[in-house]
Amino acid sequence: MSRERPGLIMSGEMAEQPVVLRRILDEGAPAVRATAERIAARAPRFVLLTARGTSDNAALYAKYLLEVLLGKPCGLTSMSTITAYGARPDLTDVLAITVSQSGGSPDLVASTRAAREAGAVTLAVTNNPDSPLAAVAEFHIDILAGPEKALPATKTYTASLLTLYLFVEGLRGGDGAAARVLPGLAQRVLARGEEVRQLAGRYRFAGRMVLTSRGYGYATAKEAALKLMETSYIPALSYSGADLLHGPLAMVDNVSPVIAIVAEGRGGRALGPVLERLRGRGADLVVVGDEAEVARATAGFALPTEGVPEELQPVLQILPLQLLAYEVTLARGQDPDAPRALAKVTETR
């Protein structure tokens, strides 16, 4: 628990994110590109992603990158098929990517070891190059986020997103130059904390929240819901906009807070009909992202994403939502640095 004031550690680590993003671009990108080139030469036919918690949301983002930008079939694994049931699938010519902040969870290590023994090309993406996971994988990429002490992961999430983007760019021979705008834009977003503080007042007494998006933004919705639940303890449900229409929309009414992450691009346009349905149900709708949709919502936070490729916008989308989780938690009299019942390294098996 922070000793000076609640949330001191989390707020400091959120503020570090522009510096971390710049470090990855300036110092980490060459190593990421070199690793991508070596793996591309192996010509994997399929990609499997393995992760837990916040890293699982980063892996979901990578799934969209790999399928949309590379056209590679890609899946998220169920580790228990290997660790609990002893399954040993044939993974010849499969790229198995394991994403983990600490690289210390036993099930991640075990499943990566099993994937390598089953013939996969294994890559660990972690914030700890000396971790057991990095040791067991054939390849490793360090996300260079630096030590993260707050239990809610913030800078390691955005560092994972950028690193995975650069890796996928490297696989297809790109230089990732479009990402160079991110540190400056991230700084601009984080400087607008007062706007988020005003939004947080809407959720101080919320009994439930719904978050939704489509496309690349879906990972943002899931990560924002996780941050809200682990810091403020508000039950936060995340849905793809398409899935929301298949039943869960029935629980939305005029007292149900809904946060929609609306990208500038195809994902945002695909979410349009969902937003209309939400308005029709009188939902308390807050939009993060596209300026035009923010103007039509009950409230919102417009992002400076003009000219930013849609696949990079999740790095910016999550920032005001991290701030929101932090501010809502403080407003409810809790400490964002010390969520109950959580540990920094979760040793699932």
C-alpha positions in Angstrom: 0.0 0.0 0.0 1.3 3.5 -0.8 2.4 5.3 2.4 2.1 8.9 1.3 -1.3 8.9 -0.2 -3.6 6.4 -1.9 -2.8 5.7 -5.5 0.6 7.3 -5.5 2.4 4.4 -7.1 -0.3 3.8 -9.8 -0.5 7.4 -10.7 3.3 7.6 -11.0 3.4 4.6 -13.3 0.6 5.8 -15.5 2.6 9.1 -15.9 5.7 7.1 -17.0 4.0 5.7 -20.1 5.1 8.3 -22.7 8.7 7.7 -21.5 8.3 4.0 -21.8 6.8 4.2 -25.2 9.7 6.4 -26.4 12.2 3.9 -24.9 10.7 1.0 -26.8 10.8 3.0 -30.1 14.4 4.3 -29.5 16.0 1.4 -27.8 13.9 -1.7 -28.2 12.7 -1.6 -31.8 15.9 -2.9 -33.4 15.9 -6.0 -31.2 12.2 -6.6 -31.8 12.7 -6.2 -35.6 15.7 -8.7 -35.5 13.6 -11.3 -33.6 10.7 -10.8 -36.0 13.0 -11.4 -39.0 14.4 -14.6 -37.5 10.9 -15.9 -36.8 9.5 -14.8 -40.2 12.3 -16.9 -41.8 10.8 -20.0 -40.2 7.5 -19.3 -42.0 5.0 -20.3 -39.2 1.6 -21.3 -40.7 -0.5 -20.6 -37.6 -0.1 -18.5 -34.4 -1.2 -19.4 -30.9 -1.2 -16.8 -28.1 -1.0 -17.6 -24.4 -1.5 -15.2 -21.5 -3.5 -14.3 -18.3 -5.1 -11.2 -17.0 -3.9 -7.9 -18.4 -1.5 -9.7 -20.7 -4.4 -11.7 -22.1 -5.9 -8.5 -23.3 -2.6 -7.5 -24.9 -2.6 -11.0 -26.6 -6.1 -10.3 -27.9 -4.9 -7.1 -29.5 -2.0 -9.1 -31.1 -4.6 -11.6 -32.4 -6.3 -8.8 -34.4 -2.9 -7.5 -35.7 -1.8 -11.0 -36.8 -5.1 -11.8 -38.5 -5.8 -8.4 -40.1 -2.3 -7.3 -41.1 -0.7 -10.7 -41.8 -3.7 -12.9 -42.7 -2.4 -15.6 -40.3 -4.9 -17.9 -38.6 -4.5 -17.1 -34.9 -6.0 -18.5 -31.7 -5.9 -17.8 -27.9 -5.0 -21.0 -26.0 -6.6 -22.7 -23.1 -3.6 -23.6 -20.9 -5.5 -26.2 -18.9 -5.7 -28.5 -21.9 -2.0 -29.0 -21.4 -1.4 -28.3 -17.7 -4.5 -30.0 -16.3 -5.5 -32.5 -19.0 -2.1 -33.4 -20.4 -2.9 -32.8 -24.0 0.0 -32.7 -26.4 -1.1 -31.3 -29.8 1.2 -31.3 -32.8 2.5 -27.8 -33.1 4.9 -28.2 -35.9 5.3 -24.9 -37.8 3.2 -23.0 -35.2 4.4 -19.8 -33.7 3.4 -19.9 -30.0 3.6 -16.4 -28.3 3.4 -16.2 -24.6 2.8 -12.7 -23.1 3.5 -12.1 -19.4 4.6 -9.1 -17.4 6.5 -11.1 -14.8 7.2 -14.3 -16.8 6.8 -16.2 -13.5 3.5 -18.0 -13.6 4.0 -21.7 -13.6 1.2 -22.5 -16.1 2.6 -20.1 -18.6 6.1 -21.6 -18.2 4.7 -25.2 -18.4 2.6 -24.5 -21.5 5.4 -22.8 -23.3 7.8 -25.6 -22.6 5.2 -28.1 -23.8 4.6 -26.1 -27.0 8.4 -26.0 -27.7 8.6 -29.8 -27.2 5.6 -30.2 -29.5 7.5 -28.5 -32.3 6.3 -24.8 -32.0 8.5 -21.8 -32.5 8.2 -20.2 -29.1 8.4 -16.5 -28.2 8.1 -15.0 -24.7 7.1 -11.3 -24.5 7.8 -10.2 -20.9 9.0 -7.3 -18.7 11.6 -9.6 -17.1 14.4 -11.1 -19.3 15.6 -13.1 -16.4 12.3 -14.9 -15.8 11.6 -18.6 -16.0 9.4 -18.0 -19.1 12.1 -16.1 -20.9 14.5 -19.0 -20.2 12.2 -21.7 -21.5 11.2 -20.0 -24.8 13.3 -20.1 -27.9 13.0 -16.4 -28.4 12.4 -13.5 -26.0 11.4 -9.9 -26.3 11.8 -7.5 -23.4 9.0 -4.8 -23.3 11.4 -2.4 -21.4 8.7 -1.0 -19.1 10.9 -0.9 -16.1 9.9 -2.1 -12.6 6.1 -1.9 -12.0 5.2 -1.9 -8.3 1.5 -1.0 -8.4 -0.7 -4.1 -8.5 -2.9 -2.7 -11.3 -0.7 -3.0 -14.5 -0.7 0.2 -16.5 2.7 0.9 -18.2 3.3 -2.8 -18.9 0.1 -3.0 -20.8 0.8 -0.2 -23.2 4.4 -1.3 -23.5 3.1 -4.8 -24.4 0.8 -3.3 -27.1 3.5 -1.3 -28.7 6.0 -4.1 -28.6 3.6 -6.5 -30.2 2.7 -4.0 -32.9 6.4 -3.6 -33.7 6.9 -7.4 -33.8 4.0 -7.9 -36.2 5.3 -5.0 -38.3 8.7 -6.8 -38.3 7.1 -10.0 -39.4 5.7 -8.3 -42.5 8.8 -6.3 -43.2 7.5 -2.9 -42.0 9.5 -0.4 -39.9 6.8 0.6 -37.5 7.3 4.3 -38.3 3.6 5.1 -37.7 4.1 4.5 -34.0 6.6 7.4 -33.6 3.7 9.8 -32.8 2.5 7.8 -29.8 4.7 9.1 -27.0 3.7 12.8 -27.7 0.0 11.9 -28.1 0.1 9.8 -24.9 1.5 12.8 -23.0 -1.3 15.0 -24.3 -4.0 12.5 -23.2 -2.5 12.0 -19.7 -2.4 15.8 -19.2 -6.2 15.9 -19.3 -6.7 14.3 -15.9 -9.2 16.9 -14.8 -11.6 15.8 -17.6 -11.4 12.2 -16.4 -11.9 13.3 -12.8 -15.2 14.9 -13.8 -16.3 11.8 -15.6 -15.4 9.7 -12.5 -18.1 11.4 -10.5 -20.7 9.5 -12.7 -19.5 6.2 -11.4 -18.9 6.7 -7.7 -22.0 4.9 -6.8 -22.3 2.6 -9.8 -23.5 -0.9 -9.1 -22.5 -2.3 -12.5 -20.8 -1.1 -15.7 -20.8 -2.3 -19.2 -17.9 -1.6 -21.7 -18.1 -2.3 -25.4 -16.2 -1.9 -28.6 -15.4 -3.7 -31.9 -12.2 -4.6 -33.7 -8.9 -3.5 -32.2 -10.8 -1.6 -29.5 -12.3 -4.8 -28.1 -9.1 -5.5 -26.2 -9.4 -2.0 -24.7 -12.9 -2.7 -23.4 -11.7 -5.9 -21.8 -8.6 -4.2 -20.2 -10.6 -1.2 -19.0 -13.2 -3.5 -17.4 -10.4 -5.5 -15.6 -8.9 -2.2 -14.3 -12.2 -1.1 -12.9 -12.9 -4.4 -11.2 -9.6 -4.9 -9.7 -9.2 -1.3 -8.3 -12.8 -0.1 -7.5 -14.5 -3.5 -7.2 -17.3 -2.4 -9.5 -18.6 -5.4 -11.5 -17.6 -4.3 -15.1 -18.8 -6.4 -18.0 -17.0 -6.2 -21.3 -18.6 -7.2 -24.6 -17.8 -7.0 -28.3 -20.5 -4.8 -29.8 -21.7 -7.7 -31.8 -22.0 -9.9 -28.8 -23.8 -7.2 -26.8 -26.7 -7.4 -29.3 -27.0 -11.1 -28.8 -28.7 -11.0 -25.5 -26.7 -8.9 -23.0 -28.3 -5.7 -24.4 -31.5 -6.7 -22.4 -29.8 -5.7 -19.1 -29.0 -2.1 -20.3 -31.5 0.5 -19.2 -31.5 4.3 -18.4 -29.6 3.8 -15.2 -26.9 1.4 -16.6 -23.6 3.1 -17.3 -22.1 2.1 -20.6 -18.6 3.0 -21.9 -18.1 2.6 -25.6 -14.6 2.7 -27.1 -15.1 4.0 -30.6 -12.1 4.0 -32.9 -11.6 6.2 -35.9 -11.8 3.5 -38.6 -13.6 0.3 -39.5 -14.1 -0.9 -35.9 -15.7 2.4 -34.9 -18.0 2.3 -38.0 -19.0 -1.3 -37.2 -20.0 -0.2 -33.7 -22.4 2.5 -35.0 -25.5 0.3 -35.0 -24.7 -0.8 -31.4 -24.5 2.8 -30.3 -27.9 3.6 -31.9 -29.4 0.6 -30.0 -27.9 1.8 -26.7 -29.3 5.3 -27.3 -32.7 3.8 -28.0 -32.6 2.1 -24.6 -31.8 5.4 -22.9 -28.4 4.1 -21.7 -26.1 6.5 -19.8 -23.6 6.3 -22.7 -20.0 7.6 -22.4 -17.8 7.4 -25.5 -14.0 7.3 -25.5 -12.4 7.9 -28.9 -13.9 9.3 -32.0 -14.7 13.0 -31.6 -18.0 12.9 -33.6 -19.4 10.1 -31.5 -18.2 11.8 -28.3 -20.3 14.8 -29.3 -23.4 12.6 -29.7 -23.0 10.8 -26.3 -24.1 11.7 -22.8 -20.4 12.4 -22.1 -17.1 11.3 -23.3 -13.4 11.8 -23.9 -12.2 12.6 -27.4 -8.8 11.2 -28.4 -6.3 12.9 -30.7 -6.2 10.0 -33.2 -6.6 11.9 -36.5 -4.1 10.3 -38.8 -3.2 7.5 -36.3 -3.8 4.1 -37.9 -6.6 2.2 -36.3 -4.3 -0.6 -35.2 -2.3 1.8 -33.1 -5.2 3.6 -31.4 -5.6 1.1 -28.5 -2.3 2.4 -27.1 -4.1 5.8 -26.6 -7.6 4.4 -25.9 -6.6 2.8 -22.6 -5.0 5.8 -21.1 -8.1 7.8 -20.1 -9.7 4.5 -18.9 -6.7 3.8 -16.7 -7.2 7.3 -15.2 -10.9 6.6 -14.9 -10.3 3.4 -12.8 -7.9 5.3 -10.6 -10.2 8.3 -10.1 -13.3 6.2 -9.4 -11.4 4.1 -6.9 -10.2 7.2 -5.0 -13.8 8.6 -5.1 -15.0 5.4 -3.5 -12.5 5.8 -0.7 -10.2 2.9 -1.8 -6.5 2.7 -2.6 -5.7 1.8 -6.3 -2.2 0.7 -5.3 -3.5 -2.1 -3.0 -6.5 -4.0 -4.4 -7.6 -6.6 -2.0 -6.8 -10.3 -2.5 -4.3 -9.6 -5.4 -0.6 -10.3 -5.8 1.7 -8.9 -8.5 2.7 -12.4 -9.7 -0.3 -14.7 -9.9 1.0 -18.3 -9.7 -1.7 -20.2 -11.6 -1.1 -23.8 -12.5 
